[in-house]
Amino acid sequence: MDKFQLDGRCTCGAVRYRLCSSPMFVHCCHCRWCQRESGASFALNAMIEADRVKLLAGTPEIVVTPSRSGKGQKIARCPICHVAVWSHGRSG
């Protein structure tokens, strides 16, 4: 891992995490699915390996939502303020 380190949190601060390396890439998606999930005109995404994200506080609630692939997406949300802090695509 590189020397990059960035801490993040949900709005209320109950769930806190650390990125232990820089993302592989960052992009904006304007598809209808991302608009629906974010409630905005686009979603800003940073792709990073799961083992490079460290949970510092709290326990996020995992919510499975449908996806265009049909496999669904697991979104980690704060159980208090319900802000999405990260997500995982589903395999299989």
Protein Blocks (a to p, Z undefined) as FASTA:
>chain_A
ZZbdcddddfkomaccddfbdcfbdcddfbfklmmmnopabdcdddddfklcccfbdjdd
ddddddfkonopaddddfklopafbdcddeZZ
